[in-house]
């Protein structure tokens, strides 16, 4: 589920690939971080990205890369991400076909 602040954030109006750059591309990472720098939701975004229930492994969130967030999680001792339980997998005959 997308948090409400992300609907109004500047990054919601750009190509998603901008916010999910290749870690080795310094230019692309810099562009994504520059969007975050001016964002009024930066703190909320970072808090959401660090939360064990919604931890993000990829992309730029709250102005930080994946590696920067992992280091912050370790430094703040935030623990492991929580696995979401969507319930039991239905029998094959009752599953919906892929779109």
VENKA-V976772 format. One record per backbone hydrogen bond with DSSP energy under -0.5 kcal/mol. NH is the residue of the N-H (numbers start at 1). CO is the residue of the C=O. E is the energy in kcal/mol with one decimal. If there is no record, write none. Layout:
nh = (NH;NH)
co = (CO;CO)
e = (E;E)
//
This chain:
nh = (6;7;7;8;8;9;12;13;14;18;19;19;20;25;26;29;30;31;32;33;34;35;36;37;38;39;42;45;46;47;48;49;50;51;54;55;56;60;61;61;64;69;70;71;72;73;74;75;76;77;77;78;82;86;94;95;95)
co = (3;3;4;4;5;5;9;10;11;15;15;16;16;22;24;25;26;27;28;29;30;31;32;33;34;36;39;41;42;43;44;45;46;47;51;51;49;19;59;64;61;65;66;67;68;69;70;71;72;73;74;73;52;84;91;91;92)
e = (-1.1;-0.6;-1.1;-0.7;-0.5;-0.6;-1.4;-1.6;-1.1;-2.3;-0.6;-0.6;-0.8;-2.2;-1.1;-2.3;-2.2;-2.1;-2.2;-2.6;-1.9;-1.4;-1.6;-2.1;-0.9;-1.4;-1.1;-2.7;-2.4;-2.4;-2.4;-2.6;-1.7;-1.1;-1.3;-0.7;-1.3;-2.8;-0.6;-1.9;-1.6;-2.3;-2.5;-2.2;-1.8;-2.7;-2.2;-2.7;-2.6;-0.6;-0.6;-2.3;-3.0;-0.8;-1.8;-0.6;-1.1)
//
